[in-house]
Amino acid sequence: MADTPPAAEEIQLLRFLDGLDSEAETSKRDVSRHWDENLRQARGDQWRDDNRPPHFMANIIRHQIRKSVGTLTETKPQIQVSAIKPNLDKAAVILYNTIKAIWDRGGTYDAIYRACQAADTFSASFVTTTYNPLINEIEVNYVDPRQVYIDPALTTEYDLGGCQYVRIDHIMALNDVRRRYPGRGALVKPDDRLSSQYQSAGRNRSVFSSILSMMPRPYRPQGGSKPGPIQRAEVREYWFRDYTANTSGGLLYPGGRHVLRSGNVILLDEKNPYWDGTFPIDMFVWDIDLDNVWGIDGIQDLRRIQEAINRLGDSFIHNALLSSNFRIIADMDALEPEQWEKLDNEPGLIIRKRPARQIEYQAPSPLDASVFTTIQAMMQMGDLLSGNNDPGGGRSSAQGSAALEGLQTPKQTTLRAIARRMESMLERVGQKLISRVLQFYTSDRVLFQLGPTQEWVAYTFVRQTLLEDDKGTALPPEEREQMFKDFRFMVTPGSSLAFTRMQRTMALLQLRTATGVAPSLRRIIQEADIGDPDEVIKEGIEESKKLPQPPPPKGKGGRQ
């Protein structure tokens, strides 16, 4: 198909998008300068001596990342949907059960886990809440921060949905582009950088590595390449504010503008298709940076400690291997030249010396155990910087349980702050899910969610009931698009951390023991998240009825 020259309006739009690209890429270049190094450290690629392999290598950073992310995602946060308008409590219950089914999916959990891991590595990560018309389903997906470019004027991550523009880069197979965007997709040409297998340092590079190599960054010479089996193209997705007015003075794009381009081909140009009018992407930063919205990662503080541990450990192990052998002290002419050449660091050699010449062995000196103490102290310092301290502090179980009884554990303050920022991001995602359910779940369907006993149970979503108030009156059609504003999605603070939930449960048990009445057993079981409180209490009562009754107390003299 012959290329079609773009129209004047399309040329103007492309120039505007090019300006956004230049601004966003320039502002991000300084922020992302450590990202390659952080990823290398997280992968355990810290040894740069090509002369010999390391004798000791401990990937402390990788362990700290797994520990931090595992702590943040060990338990699913407690969610709640509440109506802020009277007579909508039944609709709030329907939204809660529907969103919980989306929340319990493995894909949603995987997106949250990846977002936490990327934020710890790169300082920030992104999650999109979109509707996929191909499968007629609402999706929560993770987006690699290396593929996202945002408005440099943005100051806080929770305002991302309302900033001036966001760009997301996608790498798609050419056939997929043409299938999704018939007509205009036929004008897209394959990108050789994405459709070839690059060779560097004598080995092929992965497709994703080739994709990321094309992102704006300092120049790097590439090796040779050969054609790949699949043709690919880069598709840039833009969400930006457009204040163009129509003839009556209203905005043509009141909720923003959505554009997809590949090269100089505009694949899609539409107004924001979502009712809430915000960009369908949310940002999570690991730690706050006062100079920019991208935040601070958790690796730079650990990098030097890890290098010191590995160098100290390598030096210790290397010297230990050398000093474990006997030392040979001999006259210079005690051995023939070829015999001297046979002597090395390998034990068990057979040595033939000349008569009347002196040669002796010396046993190795004992190693200094202080090196192990130093390495252990450095690892504890890494735990301190990352917030991954053991709540028990290495104490006995009796002492450690006392640390879990309080509502605050000072050693876990860092992870508590990170968890609260993550929960704030999840609240923004949940608020978008409310809008997506109201907009795109237009018919009844069966959903699956985890029940109180951690078994998958079916839930039937009824569209008509969602659009009615508590009295059964159907809401007017003109109010349905704004109905998402009548509900709030909330996450219980600290509920994403298992040790916080344990602390609350211990505090409730102590209060129950002290008062004998409050709090209720239902409240304690609900906080412990060990099943449906009503079912657990019911089972306990039924079991207690089957147990043999204790004998009545005896009177004086041992008689009944």
HELIX and SHEET records of a PDB file:
HELIX    1   1 ALA A    8  VAL A   31  1                                  24    
HELIX    2   2 SER A   32  HIS A   34  5                                   3    
HELIX    3   3 TRP A   35  ALA A   42  1                                   8    
HELIX    4   4 ILE A   60  LEU A   72  1                                  13    
HELIX    5   5 ASP A   89  TRP A  103  1                                  15    
HELIX    6   6 GLY A  106  PHE A  122  1                                  17    
HELIX    7   7 PRO A  145  GLN A  147  5                                   3    
HELIX    8   8 GLU A  157  GLY A  162  5                                   6    
HELIX    9   9 LEU A  174  ARG A  180  1                                   7    
HELIX   10  10 ARG A  184  LEU A  187  5                                   4    
HELIX   11  11 ASP A  192  SER A  195  1                                   4    
HELIX   12  12 VAL A  207  SER A  213  1                                   7    
HELIX   13  13 GLN A  300  SER A  323  1                                  24    
HELIX   14  14 PRO A  337  LYS A  342  1                                   6    
HELIX   15  15 SER A  370  SER A  386  1                                  17    
HELIX   16  16 SER A  397  GLU A  405  1                                   9    
HELIX   17  17 PRO A  410  GLN A  412  5                                   3    
HELIX   18  18 THR A  413  PHE A  440  1                                  28    
HELIX   19  19 ARG A  463  LEU A  466  1                                   4    
HELIX   20  20 PRO A  477  ARG A  480  1                                   4    
HELIX   21  21 MET A  483  ASP A  486  5                                   4    
HELIX   22  22 ALA A  498  THR A  515  1                                  18    
HELIX   23  23 LEU A  521  ALA A  528  1                                   8    
HELIX   24  24 PRO A  533  LYS A  546  1                                  14    
HELIX   25  25 LYS A  556  GLY A  558  5                                   3    
SHEET    1   A 2 ILE A  79  ALA A  83  0                                        
SHEET    2   A 2 PHE A 487  VAL A 491 -1                                        
SHEET    1   B 3 GLU A 137  VAL A 143  0                                        
SHEET    2   B 3 ALA A 124  ASN A 132 -1                                        
SHEET    3   B 3 ILE A 281  VAL A 285 -1                                        
SHEET    1   C 5 VAL A 148  ILE A 150  0                                        
SHEET    2   C 5 TYR A 165  ALA A 173 -1                                        
SHEET    3   C 5 ARG A 232  PHE A 240 -1                                        
SHEET    4   C 5 ARG A 257  SER A 262 -1                                        
SHEET    5   C 5 VAL A 265  LYS A 271 -1                                        
SHEET    1   D 3 ARG A 203  ASN A 204  0                                        
SHEET    2   D 3 SER A 196  SER A 200 -1                                        
SHEET    3   D 3 SER A 225  PRO A 227 -1                                        
SHEET    1   E 2 ASP A 287  ASP A 289  0                                        
SHEET    2   E 2 ASN A 292  ILE A 296 -1                                        
SHEET    1   F 2 ARG A 327  ALA A 330  0                                        
SHEET    2   F 2 ILE A 359  GLN A 362 -1                                        
SHEET    1   G 2 ARG A 445  LEU A 450  0                                        
SHEET    2   G 2 TRP A 456  PHE A 461 -1                                        
END                                                                             
